[in-house]
Amino acid sequence: MSDIAGKGCEILIPFEERKSLQEIERSLITKYRKQIWSKFIKALKDYKMIEPGDKVAVAISGGKDSMLMAKLFQELKRHGENNFELEFIVMDPGYHGDIKRLMIENCNYLDIHIQIYDSGIFRIVDNIAKDYPCYMCAKMRRGALYNKAQELGCNKLALGHHFNDVIETTMLNMLYTGCFKTMLPRLRSSNFKGLELIRPMYYIEEKYIEYFTQESGIWPLNCACMVAAEKTGNKRYEIKELIKNLKGAFKDVDKSIFKAAQNVNMDAILGWDQDGKHHSYLDSYFDE
């Protein structure tokens, strides 16, 4: 199994020591009720992510976040609302054979019935985006997922971005692009009519996803992309470390970053973009 570990997965608990499926599912609504389950439900309700008649494509990469999201949706249908449909989709960008087998085994063990389709994105990105593979890969993956969701008749695509992804994205935009822009919990697609992107794990902190994954004995995949590993660094990891260090001096700085996007004071900012147009506070400053 060491060969597989070297190709992009995290080795945790040996297969023979893993919890049963029933124990894993039970822990979501018992042990992790406050940190995971309740926050999942709260995000769905706060942003009205699921509505009667929805057909949701749940995107699974094989990583810890998307695997947990799939189980949460299953539990929602089992214990809560059942007025919507689910499709669990896996876009294979060109995984190594061992990686793909491990992902399938994980999904089978967790009783997640997936539809796998090939895209060849790793190969394409390696050819056309040698200097910025992560950006191009993410863009192409999103497009491939939207295409598949539309093909399956889904009106929503669920991605496994969590609380830490949100605050890291906010900081990345501030420090590297010079704009205040965050990751929205619900977003209409501009290129795929009738499709919306939703992020049901918006309130869930990454550390609890890690705790749940490790205790459950799930072997999640990492990025699994050797192109990015060999050619570029990842600014997101630098931001993650920065926030970690800031928390040493400011206990709840991560929560403050998150709340900042909810409490923008439009009377005290220099400028903003809306509907493709830039505005300045001076536009109406001299009106009075």
Sequence and secondary structure as in RCSB ss.txt:
>XXXX:A:sequence
MSDIAGKGCEILIPFEERKSLQEIERSLITKYRKQIWSKFIKALKDYKMIEPGDKVAVAISGGKDSMLMAKLFQE
LKRHGENNFELEFIVMDPGYHGDIKRLMIENCNYLDIHIQIYDSGIFRIVDNIAKDYPCYMCAKMRRGALYNKAQ
ELGCNKLALGHHFNDVIETTMLNMLYTGCFKTMLPRLRSSNFKGLELIRPMYYIEEKYIEYFTQESGIWPLNCAC
MVAAEKTGNKRYEIKELIKNLKGAFKDVDKSIFKAAQNVNMDAILGWDQDGKHHSYLDSYFDE
>XXXX:A:secstr
 HHHHTTTB   S GGG   HHHHHHHHHTTTIIIIIHHHHHHHHHTT   TT EEEEE  SSHHHHHHHHHHHH
HHHHS  SSEEEEEEEESS  HHHHHHHHHHHHHTT  EEEEE  HHHHHHHH SS HHHHHHHHHHHHHHHHHH
HTT SEEE    HHHHHHHHHHIIIIISS     SEEE SSSTT EEE TTTT  HHHHHHHHHHHT   B    
HHHHHH   HHHHHHHHHHHHHHHSTTHHHHHHHHTT   GGG SEEEETTEEEEGGGTTT  
